Amino acid sequence: MLFLLDGKPIPDNRSDISTRLMEHIRDNPTKEVYEDEFFSIRYFQKGTAHITLKRYDLIERMNDIIAKYYPGMPAKPR
């Protein structure tokens, strides 16, 4: 969805975020953070992760689309 909102073609789904994250973890066993142009993912040994979205302009656009169909549903950022 973020690729579409950014005006870029959708990449081959065989290299989606989960695949890229797993490859990063496999290839960089000592690192704890994965980053790309849309996300920063800090992952932990117990299997949890913190996801930080980098492109707030795209998140706002996504919220606008959701609000069009579900008025009042998305929370405003604090």
mmCIF file of the N, C-alpha and C atoms, coordinates in Angstrom:
data_MODEL
# 
_entry.id   MODEL 
# 
loop_
_atom_site.group_PDB 
_atom_site.id 
_atom_site.type_symbol 
_atom_site.label_atom_id 
_atom_site.label_alt_id 
_atom_site.label_comp_id 
_atom_site.label_asym_id 
_atom_site.label_entity_id 
_atom_site.label_seq_id 
_atom_site.pdbx_PDB_ins_code 
_atom_site.Cartn_x 
_atom_site.Cartn_y 
_atom_site.Cartn_z 
_atom_site.occupancy 
_atom_site.B_iso_or_equiv 
_atom_site.pdbx_formal_charge 
_atom_site.auth_seq_id 
_atom_site.auth_comp_id 
_atom_site.auth_asym_id 
_atom_site.auth_atom_id 
_atom_site.pdbx_PDB_model_num 
ATOM 1   N N  . MET A 1 1  ? 0.813   -1.191  0.000  1.00 0.00 ? 1  MET A N  1 
ATOM 2   C CA . MET A 1 1  ? 0.000   0.000   0.000  1.00 0.00 ? 1  MET A CA 1 
ATOM 3   C C  . MET A 1 1  ? 0.859   1.258   0.000  1.00 0.00 ? 1  MET A C  1 
ATOM 4   N N  . LEU A 1 2  ? 1.955   1.246   0.758  1.00 0.00 ? 2  LEU A N  1 
ATOM 5   C CA . LEU A 1 2  ? 2.804   2.435   0.830  1.00 0.00 ? 2  LEU A CA 1 
ATOM 6   C C  . LEU A 1 2  ? 3.472   2.731   -0.509 1.00 0.00 ? 2  LEU A C  1 
ATOM 7   N N  . PHE A 1 3  ? 3.798   1.687   -1.272 1.00 0.00 ? 3  PHE A N  1 
ATOM 8   C CA . PHE A 1 3  ? 4.376   1.910   -2.598 1.00 0.00 ? 3  PHE A CA 1 
ATOM 9   C C  . PHE A 1 3  ? 3.379   2.634   -3.489 1.00 0.00 ? 3  PHE A C  1 
ATOM 10  N N  . LEU A 1 4  ? 2.122   2.211   -3.472 1.00 0.00 ? 4  LEU A N  1 
ATOM 11  C CA . LEU A 1 4  ? 1.083   2.867   -4.268 1.00 0.00 ? 4  LEU A CA 1 
ATOM 12  C C  . LEU A 1 4  ? 0.909   4.325   -3.875 1.00 0.00 ? 4  LEU A C  1 
ATOM 13  N N  . LEU A 1 5  ? 0.839   4.588   -2.583 1.00 0.00 ? 5  LEU A N  1 
ATOM 14  C CA . LEU A 1 5  ? 0.668   5.953   -2.118 1.00 0.00 ? 5  LEU A CA 1 
ATOM 15  C C  . LEU A 1 5  ? 1.860   6.827   -2.477 1.00 0.00 ? 5  LEU A C  1 
ATOM 16  N N  . ASP A 1 6  ? 3.031   6.219   -2.621 1.00 0.00 ? 6  ASP A N  1 
ATOM 17  C CA . ASP A 1 6  ? 4.240   6.958   -2.981 1.00 0.00 ? 6  ASP A CA 1 
ATOM 18  C C  . ASP A 1 6  ? 4.400   7.083   -4.494 1.00 0.00 ? 6  ASP A C  1 
ATOM 19  N N  . GLY A 1 7  ? 3.456   6.507   -5.262 1.00 0.00 ? 7  GLY A N  1 
ATOM 20  C CA . GLY A 1 7  ? 3.510   6.606   -6.718 1.00 0.00 ? 7  GLY A CA 1 
ATOM 21  C C  . GLY A 1 7  ? 4.510   5.668   -7.366 1.00 0.00 ? 7  GLY A C  1 
ATOM 22  N N  . LYS A 1 8  ? 4.895   4.617   -6.660 1.00 0.00 ? 8  LYS A N  1 
ATOM 23  C CA . LYS A 1 8  ? 5.859   3.656   -7.191 1.00 0.00 ? 8  LYS A CA 1 
ATOM 24  C C  . LYS A 1 8  ? 5.145   2.370   -7.569 1.00 0.00 ? 8  LYS A C  1 
ATOM 25  N N  . PRO A 1 9  ? 5.696   1.626   -8.522 1.00 0.00 ? 9  PRO A N  1 
ATOM 26  C CA . PRO A 1 9  ? 5.077   0.338   -8.855 1.00 0.00 ? 9  PRO A CA 1 
ATOM 27  C C  . PRO A 1 9  ? 5.207   -0.643  -7.692 1.00 0.00 ? 9  PRO A C  1 
ATOM 28  N N  . ILE A 1 10 ? 4.235   -1.508  -7.566 1.00 0.00 ? 10 ILE A N  1 
ATOM 29  C CA . ILE A 1 10 ? 4.261   -2.505  -6.507 1.00 0.00 ? 10 ILE A CA 1 
ATOM 30  C C  . ILE A 1 10 ? 5.339   -3.533  -6.845 1.00 0.00 ? 10 ILE A C  1 
ATOM 31  N N  . PRO A 1 11 ? 6.270   -3.773  -5.915 1.00 0.00 ? 11 PRO A N  1 
ATOM 32  C CA . PRO A 1 11 ? 7.340   -4.736  -6.199 1.00 0.00 ? 11 PRO A CA 1 
ATOM 33  C C  . PRO A 1 11 ? 6.805   -6.167  -6.195 1.00 0.00 ? 11 PRO A C  1 
ATOM 34  N N  . ASP A 1 12 ? 7.578   -7.049  -6.743 1.00 0.00 ? 12 ASP A N  1 
ATOM 35  C CA . ASP A 1 12 ? 7.253   -8.470  -6.751 1.00 0.00 ? 12 ASP A CA 1 
ATOM 36  C C  . ASP A 1 12 ? 6.985   -8.914  -5.314 1.00 0.00 ? 12 ASP A C  1 
ATOM 37  N N  . ASN A 1 13 ? 5.864   -9.570  -5.067 1.00 0.00 ? 13 ASN A N  1 
ATOM 38  C CA . ASN A 1 13 ? 5.502   -9.929  -3.694 1.00 0.00 ? 13 ASN A CA 1 
ATOM 39  C C  . ASN A 1 13 ? 6.398   -11.000 -3.092 1.00 0.00 ? 13 ASN A C  1 
ATOM 40  N N  . ARG A 1 14 ? 7.282   -11.574 -3.875 1.00 0.00 ? 14 ARG A N  1 
ATOM 41  C CA . ARG A 1 14 ? 8.228   -12.542 -3.307 1.00 0.00 ? 14 ARG A CA 1 
ATOM 42  C C  . ARG A 1 14 ? 9.306   -11.846 -2.479 1.00 0.00 ? 14 ARG A C  1 
ATOM 43  N N  . SER A 1 15 ? 9.339   -10.517 -2.545 1.00 0.00 ? 15 SER A N  1 
ATOM 44  C CA . SER A 1 15 ? 10.306  -9.786  -1.718 1.00 0.00 ? 15 SER A CA 1 
ATOM 45  C C  . SER A 1 15 ? 9.572   -8.771  -0.848 1.00 0.00 ? 15 SER A C  1 
ATOM 46  N N  . ASP A 1 16 ? 8.511   -9.221  -0.188 1.00 0.00 ? 16 ASP A N  1 
ATOM 47  C CA . ASP A 1 16 ? 7.757   -8.322  0.674  1.00 0.00 ? 16 ASP A CA 1 
ATOM 48  C C  . ASP A 1 16 ? 8.531   -8.060  1.967  1.00 0.00 ? 16 ASP A C  1 
ATOM 49  N N  . ILE A 1 17 ? 7.972   -7.241  2.840  1.00 0.00 ? 17 ILE A N  1 
ATOM 50  C CA . ILE A 1 17 ? 8.684   -6.823  4.048  1.00 0.00 ? 17 ILE A CA 1 
ATOM 51  C C  . ILE A 1 17 ? 9.076   -8.008  4.931  1.00 0.00 ? 17 ILE A C  1 
ATOM 52  N N  . SER A 1 18 ? 8.217   -9.010  5.036  1.00 0.00 ? 18 SER A N  1 
ATOM 53  C CA . SER A 1 18 ? 8.555   -10.149 5.899  1.00 0.00 ? 18 SER A CA 1 
ATOM 54  C C  . SER A 1 18 ? 9.736   -10.929 5.340  1.00 0.00 ? 18 SER A C  1 
ATOM 55  N N  . THR A 1 19 ? 9.792   -11.081 4.034  1.00 0.00 ? 19 THR A N  1 
ATOM 56  C CA . THR A 1 19 ? 10.918  -11.787 3.411  1.00 0.00 ? 19 THR A CA 1 
ATOM 57  C C  . THR A 1 19 ? 12.205  -10.989 3.585  1.00 0.00 ? 19 THR A C  1 
ATOM 58  N N  . ARG A 1 20 ? 12.131  -9.681  3.347  1.00 0.00 ? 20 ARG A N  1 
ATOM 59  C CA . ARG A 1 20 ? 13.332  -8.845  3.497  1.00 0.00 ? 20 ARG A CA 1 
ATOM 60  C C  . ARG A 1 20 ? 13.809  -8.823  4.940  1.00 0.00 ? 20 ARG A C  1 
ATOM 61  N N  . LEU A 1 21 ? 12.887  -8.781  5.892  1.00 0.00 ? 21 LEU A N  1 
ATOM 62  C CA . LEU A 1 21 ? 13.276  -8.804  7.304  1.00 0.00 ? 21 LEU A CA 1 
ATOM 63  C C  . LEU A 1 21 ? 13.961  -10.116 7.665  1.00 0.00 ? 21 LEU A C  1 
ATOM 64  N N  . MET A 1 22 ? 13.392  -11.236 7.251  1.00 0.00 ? 22 MET A N  1 
ATOM 65  C CA . MET A 1 22 ? 13.995  -12.539 7.564  1.00 0.00 ? 22 MET A CA 1 
ATOM 66  C C  . MET A 1 22 ? 15.377  -12.676 6.922  1.00 0.00 ? 22 MET A C  1 
ATOM 67  N N  . GLU A 1 23 ? 15.537  -12.204 5.692  1.00 0.00 ? 23 GLU A N  1 
ATOM 68  C CA . GLU A 1 23 ? 16.850  -12.241 5.049  1.00 0.00 ? 23 GLU A CA 1 
ATOM 69  C C  . GLU A 1 23 ? 17.845  -11.369 5.805  1.00 0.00 ? 23 GLU A C  1 
ATOM 70  N N  . HIS A 1 24 ? 17.396  -10.207 6.254  1.00 0.00 ? 24 HIS A N  1 
ATOM 71  C CA . HIS A 1 24 ? 18.268  -9.309  7.024  1.00 0.00 ? 24 HIS A CA 1 
ATOM 72  C C  . HIS A 1 24 ? 18.719  -9.982  8.323  1.00 0.00 ? 24 HIS A C  1 
ATOM 73  N N  . ILE A 1 25 ? 17.794  -10.599 9.027  1.00 0.00 ? 25 ILE A N  1 
ATOM 74  C CA . ILE A 1 25 ? 18.134  -11.278 10.289 1.00 0.00 ? 25 ILE A CA 1 
ATOM 75  C C  . ILE A 1 25 ? 19.116  -12.411 10.034 1.00 0.00 ? 25 ILE A C  1 
ATOM 76  N N  . ARG A 1 26 ? 18.872  -13.179 8.967  1.00 0.00 ? 26 ARG A N  1 
ATOM 77  C CA . ARG A 1 26 ? 19.770  -14.291 8.637  1.00 0.00 ? 26 ARG A CA 1 
ATOM 78  C C  . ARG A 1 26 ? 21.166  -13.784 8.274  1.00 0.00 ? 26 ARG A C  1 
ATOM 79  N N  . ASP A 1 27 ? 21.246  -12.715 7.479  1.00 0.00 ? 27 ASP A N  1 
ATOM 80  C CA . ASP A 1 27 ? 22.531  -12.225 6.985  1.00 0.00 ? 27 ASP A CA 1 
ATOM 81  C C  . ASP A 1 27 ? 23.264  -11.322 7.973  1.00 0.00 ? 27 ASP A C  1 
ATOM 82  N N  . ASN A 1 28 ? 22.575  -10.815 8.989  1.00 0.00 ? 28 ASN A N  1 
ATOM 83  C CA . ASN A 1 28 ? 23.166  -9.891  9.965  1.00 0.00 ? 28 ASN A CA 1 
ATOM 84  C C  . ASN A 1 28 ? 22.809  -10.329 11.380 1.00 0.00 ? 28 ASN A C  1 
ATOM 85  N N  . PRO A 1 29 ? 23.338  -11.453 11.839 1.00 0.00 ? 29 PRO A N  1 
ATOM 86  C CA . PRO A 1 29 ? 22.909  -11.997 13.134 1.00 0.00 ? 29 PRO A CA 1 
ATOM 87  C C  . PRO A 1 29 ? 23.233  -11.110 14.332 1.00 0.00 ? 29 PRO A C  1 
ATOM 88  N N  . THR A 1 30 ? 24.164  -10.178 14.211 1.00 0.00 ? 30 THR A N  1 
ATOM 89  C CA . THR A 1 30 ? 24.510  -9.338  15.358 1.00 0.00 ? 30 THR A CA 1 
ATOM 90  C C  . THR A 1 30 ? 23.718  -8.032  15.395 1.00 0.00 ? 30 THR A C  1 
ATOM 91  N N  . LYS A 1 31 ? 23.010  -7.702  14.328 1.00 0.00 ? 31 LYS A N  1 
ATOM 92  C CA . LYS A 1 31 ? 22.226  -6.466  14.302 1.00 0.00 ? 31 LYS A CA 1 
ATOM 93  C C  . LYS A 1 31 ? 20.856  -6.697  14.915 1.00 0.00 ? 31 LYS A C  1 
ATOM 94  N N  . GLU A 1 32 ? 20.247  -5.620  15.377 1.00 0.00 ? 32 GLU A N  1 
ATOM 95  C CA . GLU A 1 32 ? 18.925  -5.693  15.990 1.00 0.00 ? 32 GLU A CA 1 
ATOM 96  C C  . GLU A 1 32 ? 17.908  -4.794  15.305 1.00 0.00 ? 32 GLU A C  1 
ATOM 97  N N  . VAL A 1 33 ? 18.321  -4.122  14.213 1.00 0.00 ? 33 VAL A N  1 
ATOM 98  C CA . VAL A 1 33 ? 17.425  -3.177  13.542 1.00 0.00 ? 33 VAL A CA 1 
ATOM 99  C C  . VAL A 1 33 ? 17.470  -3.406  12.036 1.00 0.00 ? 33 VAL A C  1 
ATOM 100 N N  . TYR A 1 34 ? 16.289  -3.437  11.437 1.00 0.00 ? 34 TYR A N  1 
ATOM 101 C CA . TYR A 1 34 ? 16.154  -3.475  9.985  1.00 0.00 ? 34 TYR A CA 1 
ATOM 102 C C  . TYR A 1 34 ? 15.563  -2.144  9.551  1.00 0.00 ? 34 TYR A C  1 
ATOM 103 N N  . GLU A 1 35 ? 16.091  -1.566  8.470  1.00 0.00 ? 35 GLU A N  1 
ATOM 104 C CA . GLU A 1 35 ? 15.542  -0.307  7.968  1.00 0.00 ? 35 GLU A CA 1 
ATOM 105 C C  . GLU A 1 35 ? 15.419  -0.363  6.464  1.00 0.00 ? 35 GLU A C  1 
ATOM 106 N N  . ASP A 1 36 ? 14.312  0.214   5.968  1.00 0.00 ? 36 ASP A N  1 
ATOM 107 C CA . ASP A 1 36 ? 14.167  0.477   4.546  1.00 0.00 ? 36 ASP A CA 1 
ATOM 108 C C  . ASP A 1 36 ? 13.566  1.871   4.409  1.00 0.00 ? 36 ASP A C  1 
ATOM 109 N N  . GLU A 1 37 ? 13.076  2.222   3.239  1.00 0.00 ? 37 GLU A N  1 
ATOM 110 C CA . GLU A 1 37 ? 12.595  3.591   3.055  1.00 0.00 ? 37 GLU A CA 1 
ATOM 111 C C  . GLU A 1 37 ? 11.291  3.885   3.776  1.00 0.00 ? 37 GLU A C  1 
ATOM 112 N N  . PHE A 1 38 ? 10.541  2.855   4.170  1.00 0.00 ? 38 PHE A N  1 
ATOM 113 C CA . PHE A 1 38 ? 9.248   3.060   4.819  1.00 0.00 ? 38 PHE A CA 1 
ATOM 114 C C  . PHE A 1 38 ? 9.245   2.726   6.311  1.00 0.00 ? 38 PHE A C  1 
ATOM 115 N N  . PHE A 1 39 ? 10.070  1.795   6.751  1.00 0.00 ? 39 PHE A N  1 
ATOM 116 C CA . PHE A 1 39 ? 10.024  1.264   8.116  1.00 0.00 ? 39 PHE A CA 1 
ATOM 117 C C  . PHE A 1 39 ? 11.390  1.227   8.770  1.00 0.00 ? 39 PHE A C  1 
ATOM 118 N N  . SER A 1 40 ? 11.371  1.278   10.087 1.00 0.00 ? 40 SER A N  1 
ATOM 119 C CA . SER A 1 40 ? 12.508  0.896   10.908 1.00 0.00 ? 40 SER A CA 1 
ATOM 120 C C  . SER A 1 40 ? 11.945  -0.146  11.875 1.00 0.00 ? 40 SER A C  1 
ATOM 121 N N  . ILE A 1 41 ? 12.525  -1.330  11.870 1.00 0.00 ? 41 ILE A N  1 
ATOM 122 C CA . ILE A 1 41 ? 12.026  -2.421  12.709 1.00 0.00 ? 41 ILE A CA 1 
ATOM 123 C C  . ILE A 1 41 ? 13.132  -2.863  13.652 1.00 0.00 ? 41 ILE A C  1 
ATOM 124 N N  . ARG A 1 42 ? 12.897  -2.669  14.935 1.00 0.00 ? 42 ARG A N  1 
ATOM 125 C CA . ARG A 1 42 ? 13.820  -3.135  15.970 1.00 0.00 ? 42 ARG A CA 1 
ATOM 126 C C  . ARG A 1 42 ? 13.241  -4.447  16.496 1.00 0.00 ? 42 ARG A C  1 
ATOM 127 N N  . TYR A 1 43 ? 14.001  -5.521  16.362 1.00 0.00 ? 43 TYR A N  1 
ATOM 128 C CA . TYR A 1 43 ? 13.491  -6.840  16.723 1.00 0.00 ? 43 TYR A CA 1 
ATOM 129 C C  . TYR A 1 43 ? 14.311  -7.425  17.865 1.00 0.00 ? 43 TYR A C  1 
ATOM 130 N N  . PHE A 1 44 ? 13.647  -8.325  18.599 1.00 0.00 ? 44 PHE A N  1 
ATOM 131 C CA . PHE A 1 44 ? 14.226  -8.876  19.819 1.00 0.00 ? 44 PHE A CA 1 
ATOM 132 C C  . PHE A 1 44 ? 14.226  -10.402 19.768 1.00 0.00 ? 44 PHE A C  1 
ATOM 133 N N  . GLN A 1 45 ? 15.111  -11.023 20.550 1.00 0.00 ? 45 GLN A N  1 
ATOM 134 C CA . GLN A 1 45 ? 15.254  -12.480 20.553 1.00 0.00 ? 45 GLN A CA 1 
ATOM 135 C C  . GLN A 1 45 ? 13.975  -13.189 20.957 1.00 0.00 ? 45 GLN A C  1 
ATOM 136 N N  . LYS A 1 46 ? 13.165  -12.588 21.801 1.00 0.00 ? 46 LYS A N  1 
ATOM 137 C CA . LYS A 1 46 ? 11.941  -13.251 22.258 1.00 0.00 ? 46 LYS A CA 1 
ATOM 138 C C  . LYS A 1 46 ? 10.844  -13.259 21.193 1.00 0.00 ? 46 LYS A C  1 
ATOM 139 N N  . GLY A 1 47 ? 11.135  -12.667 20.019 1.00 0.00 ? 47 GLY A N  1 
ATOM 140 C CA . GLY A 1 47 ? 10.192  -12.722 18.907 1.00 0.00 ? 47 GLY A CA 1 
ATOM 141 C C  . GLY A 1 47 ? 9.307   -11.502 18.757 1.00 0.00 ? 47 GLY A C  1 
ATOM 142 N N  . THR A 1 48 ? 9.537   -10.461 19.551 1.00 0.00 ? 48 THR A N  1 
ATOM 143 C CA . THR A 1 48 ? 8.755   -9.246  19.426 1.00 0.00 ? 48 THR A CA 1 
ATOM 144 C C  . THR A 1 48 ? 9.523   -8.213  18.618 1.00 0.00 ? 48 THR A C  1 
ATOM 145 N N  . ALA A 1 49 ? 8.818   -7.159  18.211 1.00 0.00 ? 49 ALA A N  1 
ATOM 146 C CA . ALA A 1 49 ? 9.451   -6.114  17.416 1.00 0.00 ? 49 ALA A CA 1 
ATOM 147 C C  . ALA A 1 49 ? 8.739   -4.784  17.647 1.00 0.00 ? 49 ALA A C  1 
ATOM 148 N N  . HIS A 1 50 ? 9.476   -3.702  17.446 1.00 0.00 ? 50 HIS A N  1 
ATOM 149 C CA . HIS A 1 50 ? 8.915   -2.355  17.451 1.00 0.00 ? 50 HIS A CA 1 
ATOM 150 C C  . HIS A 1 50 ? 9.041   -1.824  16.029 1.00 0.00 ? 50 HIS A C  1 
ATOM 151 N N  . ILE A 1 51 ? 7.930   -1.411  15.456 1.00 0.00 ? 51 ILE A N  1 
ATOM 152 C CA . ILE A 1 51 ? 7.915   -0.901  14.091 1.00 0.00 ? 51 ILE A CA 1 
ATOM 153 C C  . ILE A 1 51 ? 7.711   0.605   14.136 1.00 0.00 ? 51 ILE A C  1 
ATOM 154 N N  . THR A 1 52 ? 8.615   1.338   13.482 1.00 0.00 ? 52 THR A N  1 
ATOM 155 C CA . THR A 1 52 ? 8.497   2.785   13.380 1.00 0.00 ? 52 THR A CA 1 
ATOM 156 C C  . THR A 1 52 ? 8.295   3.116   11.912 1.00 0.00 ? 52 THR A C  1 
ATOM 157 N N  . LEU A 1 53 ? 7.220   3.831   11.631 1.00 0.00 ? 53 LEU A N  1 
ATOM 158 C CA . LEU A 1 53 ? 6.937   4.253   10.265 1.00 0.00 ? 53 LEU A CA 1 
ATOM 159 C C  . LEU A 1 53 ? 7.701   5.536   9.982  1.00 0.00 ? 53 LEU A C  1 
ATOM 160 N N  . LYS A 1 54 ? 8.389   5.592   8.837  1.00 0.00 ? 54 LYS A N  1 
ATOM 161 C CA . LYS A 1 54 ? 9.233   6.734   8.520  1.00 0.00 ? 54 LYS A CA 1 
ATOM 162 C C  . LYS A 1 54 ? 8.533   7.808   7.699  1.00 0.00 ? 54 LYS A C  1 
ATOM 163 N N  . ARG A 1 55 ? 7.587   7.411   6.875  1.00 0.00 ? 55 ARG A N  1 
ATOM 164 C CA . ARG A 1 55 ? 6.963   8.336   5.933  1.00 0.00 ? 55 ARG A CA 1 
ATOM 165 C C  . ARG A 1 55 ? 5.591   8.777   6.436  1.00 0.00 ? 55 ARG A C  1 
ATOM 166 N N  . TYR A 1 56 ? 5.584   9.772   7.301  1.00 0.00 ? 56 TYR A N  1 
ATOM 167 C CA . TYR A 1 56 ? 4.331   10.232  7.887  1.00 0.00 ? 56 TYR A CA 1 
ATOM 168 C C  . TYR A 1 56 ? 3.392   10.835  6.842  1.00 0.00 ? 56 TYR A C  1 
ATOM 169 N N  . ASP A 1 57 ? 3.964   11.380  5.756  1.00 0.00 ? 57 ASP A N  1 
ATOM 170 C CA . ASP A 1 57 ? 3.108   11.908  4.694  1.00 0.00 ? 57 ASP A CA 1 
ATOM 171 C C  . ASP A 1 57 ? 2.264   10.806  4.066  1.00 0.00 ? 57 ASP A C  1 
ATOM 172 N N  . LEU A 1 58 ? 2.832   9.621   3.907  1.00 0.00 ? 58 LEU A N  1 
ATOM 173 C CA . LEU A 1 58 ? 2.077   8.507   3.339  1.00 0.00 ? 58 LEU A CA 1 
ATOM 174 C C  . LEU A 1 58 ? 1.057   7.957   4.338  1.00 0.00 ? 58 LEU A C  1 
ATOM 175 N N  . ILE A 1 59 ? 1.402   7.969   5.607  1.00 0.00 ? 59 ILE A N  1 
ATOM 176 C CA . ILE A 1 59 ? 0.471   7.512   6.638  1.00 0.00 ? 59 ILE A CA 1 
ATOM 177 C C  . ILE A 1 59 ? -0.735  8.448   6.689  1.00 0.00 ? 59 ILE A C  1 
ATOM 178 N N  . GLU A 1 60 ? -0.497  9.749   6.563  1.00 0.00 ? 60 GLU A N  1 
ATOM 179 C CA . GLU A 1 60 ? -1.606  10.708  6.534  1.00 0.00 ? 60 GLU A CA 1 
ATOM 180 C C  . GLU A 1 60 ? -2.515  10.449  5.334  1.00 0.00 ? 60 GLU A C  1 
ATOM 181 N N  . ARG A 1 61 ? -1.921  10.168  4.188  1.00 0.00 ? 61 ARG A N  1 
ATOM 182 C CA . ARG A 1 61 ? -2.729  9.870   2.995  1.00 0.00 ? 61 ARG A CA 1 
ATOM 183 C C  . ARG A 1 61 ? -3.560  8.613   3.205  1.00 0.00 ? 61 ARG A C  1 
ATOM 184 N N  . MET A 1 62 ? -2.951  7.591   3.824  1.00 0.00 ? 62 MET A N  1 
ATOM 185 C CA . MET A 1 62 ? -3.679  6.351   4.097  1.00 0.00 ? 62 MET A CA 1 
ATOM 186 C C  . MET A 1 62 ? -4.825  6.621   5.075  1.00 0.00 ? 62 MET A C  1 
ATOM 187 N N  . ASN A 1 63 ? -4.567  7.418   6.110  1.00 0.00 ? 63 ASN A N  1 
ATOM 188 C CA . ASN A 1 63 ? -5.620  7.771   7.054  1.00 0.00 ? 63 ASN A CA 1 
ATOM 189 C C  . ASN A 1 63 ? -6.758  8.536   6.367  1.00 0.00 ? 63 ASN A C  1 
ATOM 190 N N  . ASP A 1 64 ? -6.414  9.406   5.421  1.00 0.00 ? 64 ASP A N  1 
ATOM 191 C CA . ASP A 1 64 ? -7.445  10.144  4.679  1.00 0.00 ? 64 ASP A CA 1 
ATOM 192 C C  . ASP A 1 64 ? -8.335  9.199   3.878  1.00 0.00 ? 64 ASP A C  1 
ATOM 193 N N  . ILE A 1 65 ? -7.734  8.191   3.265  1.00 0.00 ? 65 ILE A N  1 
ATOM 194 C CA . ILE A 1 65 ? -8.510  7.203   2.504  1.00 0.00 ? 65 ILE A CA 1 
ATOM 195 C C  . ILE A 1 65 ? -9.434  6.422   3.425  1.00 0.00 ? 65 ILE A C  1 
ATOM 196 N N  . ILE A 1 66 ? -8.919  5.996   4.567  1.00 0.00 ? 66 ILE A N  1 
ATOM 197 C CA . ILE A 1 66 ? -9.728  5.244   5.531  1.00 0.00 ? 66 ILE A CA 1 
ATOM 198 C C  . ILE A 1 66 ? -10.866 6.115   6.053  1.00 0.00 ? 66 ILE A C  1 
ATOM 199 N N  . ALA A 1 67 ? -10.567 7.387   6.356  1.00 0.00 ? 67 ALA A N  1 
ATOM 200 C CA . ALA A 1 67 ? -11.583 8.297   6.891  1.00 0.00 ? 67 ALA A CA 1 
ATOM 201 C C  . ALA A 1 67 ? -12.702 8.540   5.888  1.00 0.00 ? 67 ALA A C  1 
ATOM 202 N N  . LYS A 1 68 ? -12.386 8.472   4.603  1.00 0.00 ? 68 LYS A N  1 
ATOM 203 C CA . LYS A 1 68 ? -13.406 8.656   3.578  1.00 0.00 ? 68 LYS A CA 1 
ATOM 204 C C  . LYS A 1 68 ? -14.470 7.561   3.666  1.00 0.00 ? 68 LYS A C  1 
ATOM 205 N N  . TYR A 1 69 ? -14.054 6.340   3.959  1.00 0.00 ? 69 TYR A N  1 
ATOM 206 C CA . TYR A 1 69 ? -14.973 5.206   4.020  1.00 0.00 ? 69 TYR A CA 1 
ATOM 207 C C  . TYR A 1 69 ? -15.503 4.935   5.424  1.00 0.00 ? 69 TYR A C  1 
ATOM 208 N N  . TYR A 1 70 ? -14.740 5.327   6.422  1.00 0.00 ? 70 TYR A N  1 
ATOM 209 C CA . TYR A 1 70 ? -15.130 5.116   7.825  1.00 0.00 ? 70 TYR A CA 1 
ATOM 210 C C  . TYR A 1 70 ? -14.932 6.431   8.584  1.00 0.00 ? 70 TYR A C  1 
ATOM 211 N N  . PRO A 1 71 ? -15.825 7.380   8.403  1.00 0.00 ? 71 PRO A N  1 
ATOM 212 C CA . PRO A 1 71 ? -15.645 8.704   9.042  1.00 0.00 ? 71 PRO A CA 1 
ATOM 213 C C  . PRO A 1 71 ? -15.484 8.588   10.567 1.00 0.00 ? 71 PRO A C  1 
ATOM 214 N N  . GLY A 1 72 ? -14.505 9.307   11.073 1.00 0.00 ? 72 GLY A N  1 
ATOM 215 C CA . GLY A 1 72 ? -14.276 9.360   12.509 1.00 0.00 ? 72 GLY A CA 1 
ATOM 216 C C  . GLY A 1 72 ? -13.503 8.188   13.087 1.00 0.00 ? 72 GLY A C  1 
ATOM 217 N N  . MET A 1 73 ? -13.129 7.206   12.289 1.00 0.00 ? 73 MET A N  1 
ATOM 218 C CA . MET A 1 73 ? -12.468 6.016   12.834 1.00 0.00 ? 73 MET A CA 1 
ATOM 219 C C  . MET A 1 73 ? -10.977 6.217   13.115 1.00 0.00 ? 73 MET A C  1 
ATOM 220 N N  . PRO A 1 74 ? -10.166 6.726   12.180 1.00 0.00 ? 74 PRO A N  1 
ATOM 221 C CA . PRO A 1 74 ? -8.731  6.814   12.483 1.00 0.00 ? 74 PRO A CA 1 
ATOM 222 C C  . PRO A 1 74 ? -8.469  7.866   13.567 1.00 0.00 ? 74 PRO A C  1 
ATOM 223 N N  . ALA A 1 75 ? -7.605  7.508   14.482 1.00 0.00 ? 75 ALA A N  1 
ATOM 224 C CA . ALA A 1 75 ? -7.212  8.449   15.526 1.00 0.00 ? 75 ALA A CA 1 
ATOM 225 C C  . ALA A 1 75 ? -6.203  9.427   14.935 1.00 0.00 ? 75 ALA A C  1 
ATOM 226 N N  . LYS A 1 76 ? -6.246  10.629  15.375 1.00 0.00 ? 76 LYS A N  1 
ATOM 227 C CA . LYS A 1 76 ? -5.270  11.622  14.958 1.00 0.00 ? 76 LYS A CA 1 
ATOM 228 C C  . LYS A 1 76 ? -3.964  11.381  15.708 1.00 0.00 ? 76 LYS A C  1 
ATOM 229 N N  . PRO A 1 77 ? -2.806  11.560  15.025 1.00 0.00 ? 77 PRO A N  1 
ATOM 230 C CA . PRO A 1 77 ? -1.519  11.391  15.714 1.00 0.00 ? 77 PRO A CA 1 
ATOM 231 C C  . PRO A 1 77 ? -1.387  12.393  16.853 1.00 0.00 ? 77 PRO A C  1 
ATOM 232 N N  . ARG A 1 78 ? -0.713  11.992  17.910 1.00 0.00 ? 78 ARG A N  1 
ATOM 233 C CA . ARG A 1 78 ? -0.518  12.877  19.070 1.00 0.00 ? 78 ARG A CA 1 
ATOM 234 C C  . ARG A 1 78 ? 0.760   13.612  18.989 1.00 0.00 ? 78 ARG A C  1 
# 
